[in-house]
Amino acid sequence: MTDQLPHLLRADAQDNRDRVLEAARALFAERGLDVPMREIARRAQVGPATLYRRFPTKQSLIDEAFTDELRTCGAIVQAGCADPDPWRGLCSVVHEITELNARNQGFVDAFTSSFPAAVDFGAHRASLLRSLADLCRRAKEAGALRPDFVLDDLILVLMAGRGLSAAPPEARAAAARRFAALALEAFRGTTALPPPARIAL
């Protein structure tokens, strides 16, 4: 029994940690990053002290909660950039990230935010944006992307897509596909646009 006690304690601590992460992911996906830590603790059915013992700061919790989403986002961008047809690659990126956007408001908040209190994905985000910029340049050179397109336009679409999470859950996938298709039609368009909003991070 004495030998089993440390093992049981470790298993209990891991279970608490897993429940906190599960609750955080669900609440961030539903409502974005502004969810209070106490509410995450309540959803996970642990005390605040247990939550802070596992994750001393909210940023540490957000970083851990979005590890899988960041990996998924990176895979989407890499696959799009690897497509020999840059326009087709860009279309796949826009469609798939828009669907990710519709499913998880918190991840897109984190990815597009420049506020100090929000999570900063640092090198990962910068690397993804560089890859996207290169993909857009190649699509433009191929004549598929409007000549006045700038990377900020893609960020603008991601930010606008946050509203998809307000749609009923059963309609989000269809709404995301429609929204992505509309955005891509605009990316190909020839109608003159106002000056770009400089928002890329």
C-alpha positions, 0 to 999 in steps of 0.5 A: 500500500505504501508503495502504491500511494505515490503512484495513486497521487501521481495518477490523481494529479494527472487526472486533475491536469487533464480535466483542467485542460479539457475544460479550458479547451472547451470554454476557450473554444466556446467563448474566447480567451476572456473566460475567468480561471475560476470558471475553468476550475468549476468546469473541471471540478477542481479547486482554484488552488489545484488549477493554479498549482498545475498552471501558475498563470493563465498564459501557461494554461492557454499555451498548453491548451492550444498546443494541438491546435497550433500543430494543426494550423501549422500542418494546414499551412505547410500542406497548402504551401507544398501544393505546386499550384499556389492558388489551390494551396491558398484555397485549401488554407483559407477553407481549412483555417476558416473551419478551424476558426468556426470550431474554436474561437479561442485559438483564432483569438490567440493567433491574431491577437497583439494584446500583451495579456493574450497568448503570444505564439511567438516564433510559431506564428511568425513562421506561419505568417512568413509561409503564408506571405510566400504562398500569397506571393506565388499565387499573385505571380501566377495571376490567380490572386488580385494584384493589390492583395496584401497579407493583412487581407487574409488576417482580416478574413480570419478576424471576421471569421470569429463571428462564425462561432456565434452560428448554431453548432449544426450550421457552423461547418456550412457557414464556414465553407460559404464564408471561405468561398466568398472570401476567395472570390474577393481575393480573385476579384478585380474591383478596386478596394480601399487602402489596406488595413495594416493589421498583420502581426 
